[in-house]
Amino acid sequence: MYTLDFILIFLLGTIIGSFLNVVIYRFNTGKSITKGRSVCMSCNRTLRWYELIPIFSFLIQSGRCRRCASSISHQYPLVELITGIMFVLLSWHFLPLLLVSYSYFIYSLILYSFLFSLLIVISFYDINHKIIPNALVYLFSIISFLSIFVLYTQSGFTIIIPSLFAILSGPIFALPFVLLWFISKGKWMGLGDSKLILGIGWLLGYATFSSLVLSFWIGAIVGLILLIPSSSKKNKVNMKTEIPFAPFLVLGLFITILFNFNILSLLIF
């Protein structure tokens, strides 16, 4: 019934993902994010419109520039694909809200689509540079904080005074990780991760605990996989290798929201 709608939403997501790639590569470089044509990173040739079609152009060109034949980063189609899938899954998750209110559905979809688009940029920026930009994580935290003051009722949207825990949930969950950063002098965890958890705490409230546990599980599994020596090349990952944690925090957050994940339910026999 909604197949065509989901296809269109996926295509919209890939287009947004293409823009997110621009943000990821241009942020903090002095280049304008909204101005200037996209160019080949190797030969600096301005790309034509048909070279910028999300995912499709990369596949048609076999991942290479049409002029200099240099390899195009796989990050481009990956971000576009992830964003497209994210848009579809969020639409599916919030679909039941259509039975409540169309405006509530649109509000929730726009809010979380924007937040996770921002988190995709943060994740890939962290992967590339091993740092979380303050401007982006502060924006995420501010929007998460403001969202706790908005409530939907049968009469529509209203501004509320949230509970004390809702207001303190961000600092409560972030503080232990700030202490880890302080004690280890940044060796165990970056301060940027703590700032990210601050926003996650405001966004999820009590469910933040489940999200964080899931993030550590995923991080541990991926870390163990990366430690396995490769047969084709020398393994460069060891126990001292710095692995960005933001992607795991974002993935844990996404799974928790999408499937209403509750770690406590797994502990009840």
C-alpha positions as a printed Julia matrix, in Angstrom:
269×3 Matrix{Float64}:
  0.0     0.0     0.0
  2.81    2.38    0.87
  5.42    0.89   -1.51
  5.5     3.88   -3.86
  5.6     6.29   -0.94
  8.58    4.47    0.57
 10.39    4.46   -2.78
  9.91    8.22   -3.11
 11.01    8.72    0.5
 14.12    6.62   -0.19
 14.97    8.72   -3.25
 14.48   11.9    -1.22
 16.76   10.45    1.44
 19.53    9.74   -1.09
 19.31   13.33   -2.33
 19.62   14.59    1.26
 22.5    12.14    1.7
 24.26   13.71   -1.28
 24.06   17.08    0.47
 25.29   15.52    3.71
 28.4    14.38    1.84
 29.07   18.0     0.95
 28.73   18.99    4.6
 31.03   16.16    5.73
 33.81   17.1     3.32
 33.51   20.89    3.48
 32.79   21.46    7.17
 35.63   23.33    8.91
 37.58   23.63    5.65
 36.72   27.26    4.95
 34.65   26.25    1.92
 31.0    27.23    1.68
 28.57   24.39    2.29
 25.76   25.96    0.26
 27.76   27.62   -2.53
 30.1    26.29   -5.15
 29.79   23.38   -7.58
 31.01   19.91   -6.67
 34.38   19.0    -8.15
 36.58   15.92   -8.49
 38.84   15.71   -5.46
 41.78   14.67   -7.69
 41.65   16.71  -10.92
 39.43   19.54   -9.59
 37.09   19.28  -12.59
 33.57   20.62  -12.03
 31.14   17.71  -12.08
 28.15   17.63  -14.42
 24.61   17.07  -13.15
 24.54   13.47  -14.4
 27.67   12.74  -12.37
 25.88   13.77   -9.19
 22.88   11.44   -9.26
 22.94    9.73   -5.83
 24.3     6.14   -5.88
 23.46    5.7    -9.59
 26.29    7.9   -10.92
 28.86    6.09   -8.76
 27.73    2.7   -10.1
 27.61    3.8   -13.75
 31.1     5.31  -13.51
 32.41    2.22  -11.69
 33.52    4.42   -8.83
 35.93    6.49  -10.92
 36.14   10.05  -12.24
 35.19   10.26  -15.93
 38.15   12.54  -16.68
 41.14   11.43  -14.59
 39.91    7.91  -13.74
 40.86    8.39  -10.08
 38.89    6.4    -7.54
 35.87    8.07   -5.95
 35.51    7.52   -2.22
 32.99    4.82   -1.36
 31.78    7.16    1.36
 29.7     9.06   -1.21
 27.29    6.24   -2.15
 27.44    4.81    1.39
 26.2     8.03    3.0
 23.51    8.37    0.31
 22.37    4.77    0.83
 22.38    5.03    4.62
 20.4     8.28    4.54
 17.85    6.82    2.13
 17.36    3.73    4.29
 17.18    5.89    7.42
 14.39    8.01    5.92
 12.4     4.89    4.98
 12.81    3.23    8.39
 11.81    6.39   10.25
  8.75    6.76    8.01
  7.81    3.14    8.74
  8.35    3.64   12.48
  6.16    6.73   12.7
  3.5     5.42   10.31
  1.06    4.52   13.17
  0.98    8.22   14.1
 -1.1     8.82   10.96
 -3.98    7.21   12.86
 -3.53    9.85   15.54
 -2.76   12.98   13.56
 -1.18   13.8    10.21
  0.53   16.86   11.69
  1.96   14.74   14.53
  3.33   12.27   11.97
  4.95   15.05    9.9
  6.38   16.76   12.99
  7.95   13.53   14.29
  9.28   12.53   10.87
 10.85   15.93   10.17
 12.31   16.22   13.68
 13.97   12.8    13.72
 14.99   12.9    10.05
 16.8    16.17   10.69
 18.42   14.92   13.89
 19.64   11.7    12.32
 20.86   13.53    9.22
 22.9    15.66   11.6
 24.1    12.52   13.38
 25.18   10.93   10.1
 27.39   13.96    9.43
 28.78   13.76   12.98
 29.49   10.03   12.62
 31.37   10.24    9.33
 33.21   13.37   10.4
 34.32   11.49   13.51
 35.42    8.52   11.37
 37.44   10.78    9.07
 38.95   13.16   11.64
 38.6    11.38   15.01
 36.77   14.38   16.44
 33.16   15.53   16.87
 32.63   19.17   15.8
 31.25   21.31   18.62
 28.92   23.27   16.33
 27.16   20.1    15.14
 26.91   18.33   18.48
 25.69   21.5    20.2
 22.98   21.89   17.54
 21.91   18.29   18.12
 21.8    18.77   21.9
 19.9    22.06   21.7
 17.19   20.61   19.44
 16.94   17.5    21.64
 16.55   19.71   24.71
 13.89   21.9    23.11
 11.92   18.83   22.0
 11.13   17.9    25.62
  9.09   21.11   25.92
  6.74   20.08   23.09
  3.84   17.71   23.69
  1.1    16.5    21.37
 -2.4    16.1    22.79
 -5.84   15.62   21.26
 -6.14   19.39   20.99
 -2.83   19.67   19.12
  0.69   20.72   20.0
  1.32   22.52   23.25
  4.3    23.87   25.15
  4.79   22.15   28.51
  7.06   22.29   31.53
  8.79   18.87   31.44
  9.52   16.76   34.49
 12.68   17.35   36.49
 14.13   14.05   35.23
 13.44   15.0    31.61
 15.42   18.2    32.13
 18.25   16.47   33.99
 18.36   13.29   31.89
 20.98   14.71   29.54
 23.47   15.74   32.27
 22.73   12.6    34.32
 23.8    10.25   31.52
 26.6    12.46   30.21
 28.32   13.13   33.55
 29.82    9.62   34.03
 31.44    9.85   30.59
 32.75   13.33   31.33
 34.41   11.81   34.4
 35.88    9.0    32.25
 37.29   11.6    29.89
 38.72   13.64   32.77
 40.25   10.68   34.63
 41.79    9.12   31.51
 42.8    12.51   30.06
 40.9    11.65   26.9
 42.42    8.19   26.39
 39.28    6.17   27.17
 36.69    8.48   25.67
 36.6    11.85   23.95
 34.76   14.81   25.4
 32.79   15.05   22.16
 31.2    11.66   22.9
 30.02   13.01   26.27
 28.45   16.02   24.53
 26.7    13.66   22.14
 25.37   11.58   25.04
 24.04   14.81   26.55
 21.7    15.24   23.58
 20.83   11.54   23.51
 19.83   11.75   27.17
 17.4    14.58   26.49
 16.02   12.82   23.44
 15.46    9.39   25.03
 15.12    9.97   28.76
 15.09    6.64   30.61
 15.69    4.73   27.36
 19.17    6.29   27.15
 20.48    3.48   29.37
 19.37    0.87   26.83
 20.81    2.92   23.99
 24.22    3.24   25.65
 24.44   -0.45   26.54
 23.57   -1.33   22.95
 26.2     1.11   21.67
 28.9    -0.52   23.79
 27.82   -3.98   22.64
 28.03   -2.97   18.99
 31.34   -1.2    19.56
 32.8    -4.25   21.3
 31.72   -6.6    18.5
 33.1    -4.32   15.77
 36.31   -3.83   17.76
 36.84   -7.58   18.06
 36.21   -8.06   14.35
 38.75   -5.36   13.5
 41.33   -7.08   15.71
 41.12  -10.25   13.6
 44.22  -10.29   11.33
 43.44  -10.04    7.63
 44.79  -12.72    5.29
 45.23  -10.22    2.47
 47.1    -7.5     4.32
 48.78   -6.83    7.6
 46.3    -5.96   10.34
 46.9    -2.37   11.44
 44.35   -2.39   14.25
 45.5    -3.18   17.79
 44.36   -2.54   21.36
 45.82    0.98   21.25
 44.1     1.97   18.0
 41.69    4.88   18.4
 38.24    3.87   17.14
 35.58    6.61   16.77
 32.71    5.94   19.15
 30.14    8.38   17.72
 28.93    5.94   15.01
 28.17    3.33   17.68
 26.31    5.87   19.82
 24.24    6.91   16.82
 23.52    3.32   15.78
 22.5     2.41   19.33
 20.21    5.44   19.45
 18.64    4.59   16.09
 17.95    0.95   17.01
 16.54    1.95   20.39
 14.09    4.39   18.79
 13.21    2.18   15.83
 12.45   -0.98   17.8
 11.67    0.54   21.23
 14.64   -1.45   22.53
 14.62   -2.01   26.29
 17.66   -3.72   27.79
 15.81   -4.4    31.05
 13.31   -6.64   29.23
 16.21   -8.95   28.3
 17.16   -9.31   31.96
 13.69  -10.43   33.06
 13.31  -14.17   33.01
